[in-house]
């Protein structure tokens, strides 16, 4: 690719595709996803405990899509062109890990810092704690997005454009992400974790807050260990990119980005379309999964025992989800051989996602019916937890969703890496552009899902219905329009 005076023709792949290197780098995904699991399982309920209503809680999540829209493409682009003596990916990964640590500490200690800054104990709304939390949340999401693109691109480098190794590397990354999810959700569902850190419980930080704080301390410790191991054992050679000093400076990022977009083949554009529509389905569930368990399945109110029990049950469901996703990620290696046929596998998994999203409506209606009958039988004196069958159905739904989750975290990135080879695009930039297609729908949902749900009574089902429709549409597009990637011999003909 040649855009704005930059030539990638003399760029070589100095890394040997050794399996242990791929495993070491892919293991970073466990540390990243541990933190993501905590975000999706604990933070939506937590911001409501700090005083932000359900209607406005979705706006907190704007930072993820916005940072993903800008940071991941920038990180991928500049890591493609980094000429540091430490390598082109490793400096970005190291800096991002440090920022993740800083953001997680701000989130975990937001209530304590807020009290020191003047928040009053016993007040429903804690404005200073909310401000600290939001800053930490933004830093954490920026850092996660800064970490993910170079990490994925590093795996593509190690695969040396080999389709089988690219598929296996992405499957390994998905597996470790699932392992991190299992650990994160297990930590989030364990209500006595704060006992490991006696300093976690304070006057400003109750048991829920102390558990959250303990979870994030474990998360950053795991990430730092895995990142240090990977960066000290997997070496990169400094690269020289011909033309980088032409006209005295590097071409502007957005000029290079638009140049790359012009050269994208039709298959890459279809991939971006499918990924975008699919993201609309996924994020609508991830945004409110544990809140759905607390509100609709358990019928609790924020801060109440039933709601807290539902959130913990949701964390257990996410742990089951991650376990299934890990097993599925390994199965993808066998099912989508050489990534050929991955488009069909992705399409079918999106249809399954749509079915599961629609299933949330059925489970909610059954849970509401059970509560009405239980209230009539007991005179309405005591709120009732869901029937065992309802809870089991919800947990099964979480587990089944692990299948499309694994496929979505494997196949699109493998396809993007393969497609990028057909037109000479940089791996980091291509994965960054793929991420843009994922975060734009998330930005839309963060802006509209809270008010949209409020129009229909303040529950989560309206967003889930929109997600089911989007997932079904993405499955149809993948099955009918998305082509199989070219064979390796086709790459040689195109080169």
N, C-alpha and C positions, 0 to 999 in steps of 0.2 A: 504494500500500500504506500502511496506517495501523496502526502497532503501537506501543503504549507512548507515545502522544503525539507521534509523529513523522509528519509529513505530507510526502510527496514531490511533492505536486500542483504546487507552484510551481517545482519544479526544472526548469530548462531545459537544453538541449544547446547551450552556447555555442560549441562547436567546429564549424568547417566541415569536411565530409567530403572533404578534399582528398587525392588519392592519395599524394603525397609524404610527407604527415604519417603516413599509415598505414605506409608503407615505413620511415620513420625509427624509429617505435616498434616495429614488428615486428622490425627488425634487432637489437633488444636480445636477442631469442630466440637469436641466434647466440652471443652471449657467455654466456648462461645455459647453453645446451646444450653448449657446449664443456666447461664444468666438469662437467656431468652425465655426459658421455661419459667423461671421465677417471675419475669416481667408479665407474661401472659396469664399465669395462674394467680399471682398475688397482688399485682399493682392496681388493677381496676377496682377491686374491693378496697384496697388501702387508700386510694385517693378519695374515695367516698367517706371513709372513716376520718380523713383529715378535714372533711367539710365540703367537698365538691360533689354536687348532685349528679345522679345518673345521666341526666340530660346533657350535662356539660363534660362528663368524664371522658367522652370520646375525643374531645379536643386536646387532651393531654397527649394523645397518641399521634398528633400531627407531626411531632418531631421525627418519628421514625420514617414516614414517607418523605418528608422534606429533606432530611439528611441523606436518605437513600437515593433521592432524586439527584442530588448534587455530589455527595461525598463518594459514593461507590464508583461512579464513572470517573471522577477525578483521581481517586486512588488507583483505579485500574489503569488509567491513561498514563499517569506519571510513573507508576511502577513498571510499565512497559518500557519506559525511557530512562529509568534511573541508572546512572553510571557509577554509583557509590562502590567503593572497594569492598563493601560488605555484601554486595549483590543488589539486585533491583527489587526483590520482594521483601527481603528480611528487614530492612529499615522501617518499612511501613508497618509490618506485623509487630515489631518491637514497640514502636511508638503508639500503636493502637492499643496494645495490651496495657500499657501504662495508663492511657486515658480511660480504659474500661475500669481499672482499679479505682481511679479518682472518682468517676461517676457513681460507681457502686457504693463507695463510702459515703458520698453525699446523700444518696437515697436512704441508705440504712440508718444514718444518723440525723436525718432531716428533722424528726420530732425533737431530738435533744438540742440541736442547733437552734431550732425555732424557739424553744423555751428560753434558751440563753439570750436570744435576741428580743424576747418580750412577749411571746405567746403565753396566754393564761391557761393554767390547768382547769379542766372541766368545761371550757368553752367548746361549742360544737364545731366552730370553724377556727382553724389555726393558720392564719394567712402567712406568717413567716416560715412555718414548716412547709407549707404548700410551695412557697417561692423557692426554698432550698431544694425541695423534691423535684420541681420542674427543671431547675438548672442541672441537677444530677441526672435527670432522665434524658435531657438533651445531650449532655456530655456522653452518657452511656450509649445512646443510639448512634451518635456521630462516630464514636470509637468502634462500635460493632460494625457499622457500615464501612469504616476505614479498614477494618481487619478482614472482612469477608472477601472482598474482590481480590486483593493480593494473595490471599490464601488459596482461593480457587484457581487463580492464574498460576500460582506456584505449582499446584498439582498438575495443571496442563503442561507446564514446562517439564516437569519430571516425567510426564507421559510421552514426551518427544513426538507429539502428533500421531501416535499410534492409537487407532480406534479402540482396540481391546484394552490397552492400558488406560486410556482416557475414561472408558466406561468403568473399569475397575477402580480407578482413583476416585471418581465421583461417587461410586457405590460405597467405597471405604469412608469417604467424608460423610456421606449420609448415615452410615452405620454409627460412626462416632458421634454425630449430631444426635442420633436417636439415643445412644448411651448417655450423653449429656442431658437429654430430655428426661430420661428415666431417673437419673440422679437428682435433677432439679425438681421434678414433680414429687419424687419421694421425700425430698427435704421439705417442700412446701406443704405436704400433707401430714407431716409429723409435728404435732403440736407441742412437743417438749424439747425441741432442738435447742432452745435458748438455755437449757441447763448446761450445755457444753461451754457456754460463754457467760459466766456469772455477771459480767459487767453489762450484758446486753439489756437487762431489765432495769429501767430507771423510772423516776416519777413521771417523766414525759412519755415514756415508751412502755406501753402495756404488753401483755403476753403476745398478742398478734404481731405488734411492732417488733418485739424482741426476737421472735422467730424469724421475721422477715430480715432483720439485721443480721442474724446468725447465718441465714441462708446465703446472703450476699457476701459475707466474709468467707464462707467456704467456697463460693463461686469464684471469687478473684484469686484465692489461693490455688485452686485447681488450674485456672487459666494460666497463671504465672508459671506454674511448674511445667505444664505441657508446652507452653510457648518457649520457655528456656531450653527444654530438652530438644525441641525441634530446631531452634535457631543455632544451638551449639553443636548439633550432630549432622545437620544437613547444610552443606556449604554451597554457596553460589560463587561463580567467578564474575568479576567485573566485566561488563560488556561495553563495546564501543559501537555507537550507532552513527553510521555515515550521514553527514549532513546536519548533525545536531547544532553545529555552530554557524550554519549558513545564515547570512544576513545578521549575524551577531547575536541571535537569540532563538529560542525554541518557538515554534509556531504556537499561536494561541490555542488553548484546549478546544474551545467551541468551534473554531475553524477546522481543526482536525476531526472533531466529532462529526460535523456536517459532511466533511469529505468522506468519512467512513460510511455514513448513512447512505450517501449516493452510490457507494460501491456494494452495498448489501445485496445479495442475491434474493430472489423472490422467496426462497425457502426461509431465509432469516427473517424477513418481514412477517411471514405467516407465523413463525415461531413466536415473535414478539406479540402478535395479535392474540394468539392462543394463551400465552402466558399472562397477558394483561387481563383478559376476561376471566381466566381461572383465578387470578389473584383476588378479583372482586368476590368470588365465592369463598375462598379460603379465609381472607381477612375478616369477613363478616362473622365467622365463627370464632376465630382466634381472639378477637377483640372482647368477646363477652362469654367465652365458654364457661368459666367458673362462676361468673355472675348469673348465667342462665341456670346453673345447678342450684345456686343459692336462692334465686327468686322464683323461677318457674317450676323447677322440679321439687324443691324443698318448701317453697312457699314462704320463705323467710323475708324479713326486712333487714336492711343494712345495719350491722351492729348487733343484731339479735342472734341467739344461739342456733336457731334453725338455719339462718343464713350462713353463719360460720361453719356449721356442719356441712352445708351444701358446698361451700368453697373448698373445704377439705376433701369432700367426695369428688369434686371436680379435679382437684390435684391428683387424686388417685386415678381418676379416669385418664388424665393426661399421661400419667406414668404407664398405664396399660397401653395407651396410644403409642407411646415411644417404644415400648418393648416390641409391639407388632411392627412398627416402622423399621426397627433395627433388623428384624428377621426378614422383612420384605426387601430391604435394601440389598441384603445378600442374595435373595432370590432373583432380584432384577439382573444380577450378573449372569444368571443362567437363562433367564427368559428373554432378555433383549441382547442377544449375542452380537457383539460388535456394534451395538447401538442400532443396528438395522432392525426394524420392527418396533423400535422405541416409540415412534409416533403413534402406532396403534395401541401399545400398552398405555401410553399417556392418555389417549382418548378414552379408553375403557375406565381408567382410574378416575377420570373427571366425571364420568357418568355415575360411578359409585359414590363420589363425593356429593353429587346432586341428590342421590337417593338418601344418603345419610342426613343431609341438611333438611330435606323434607321430613325425615323421621323425627326431627326435633319438635315439629308441630304436633305429631301424633303423641309423643311422649308427654309433652306439656299438657295436652288436653286430657289424657288419662290421669295425670297427676292432679290436675284441677278437679276432675270428677271424683277422685278418691278423697280429696280434702273436703269436698262438699258433703259427701256421704258420711265421712268421719265426724264432721262438725255437727251434722244433724243427729247422729247417734249419741254424741256426748253432750249435746246441748250447746255446742260452740264455745265451751269454756277454755279448752286447751288446744293450741295449734298442733296438728299431727304431722310427724315426719312422713315421707312418701312410703308407699307399700314396698315391700322387698322386691316385688316384680318390676315396679317402676324404676327403682334405683338400679336394678340389674340391667334393665333395658338401656338406661342412660349410659352405664359403664360399658356395655357391649358396643353401643354406638361410638363412644370414644375410642374403643379398641379397634373397631373396623376402620375408623378414619385414619388409623396408622398406615393402611395400605396406600391410599392416594397420597398421603403425606410423604412417604418414602419415594414414591415415583416422582412426585413434584420436586423433590430436592435432589434428584439424580438425573432424570432424563433431560429436562430442559437445559441444564448446564452442560451435559455431555453433548447434546445436539448443537448448542451454541459454539462449543470448542471445535467441533467437527466442521460446522458450516463456515466458521471464520477462516479455516485453513483453505477453503476453496477460493477466497478472494484476497488472501494474504493479510488479513486483519490481525492486529495484536490481540492476544488472549485476554489481557486485562481490560482493554477497551470494549471488546465484544461482550464480556460478562458484565461490565458496567452498564452497557446499553440494555442488556437483558434486564438488569435490575431496575432501570428506568421504567420499563414496561410493567414491572411488578409493583412499583411504589405509587404510580399515578392513581390506580384504582384505590390503593390504601389511603392516599391523600383525600380522595373523594369521599370514602367511607368515614374517615375521621371527622370530616366537616359536616356530614349529613346524617350519619346513623343515629346519633343521640337525639337531635330534633325530630328525625323521621320516626323513631320509636316512640317519642313523646306524643306525636300526633295520634298514634294508635293505642295510647294508654300507658306508655312508659315501660313496656316489656321489651324483650329481645327478639321476639318472633318476626316482626316486620323485616328486620335486617337479615334474619336467617332465610326468609322466603326469597328475598332478593338474591342472596348467596346461592340458593338452590337453582334458581333460574340461570344465573351466570355460570355456574359449574356445568349445567347441562349444555349450555351454548358452547362452552369451551371444549367439551367432549365431542360435540358434533363437528366443530371446526377442525379439531385434531384428526378425527377419523376421515374427514372428507377432503381437506385441503392440504394438510401438512405432509410433505413428501418424506420418504426415507432418505437418510443421508447418503452421499455418494460413497462408493467403495474406495479403498485406498488407491487402487490403480487409476481411478478417476481423478484423484488428487494429482497424480503424476502427469496426467494428460493436461490438467488445468494449469499446472505450474509453469 
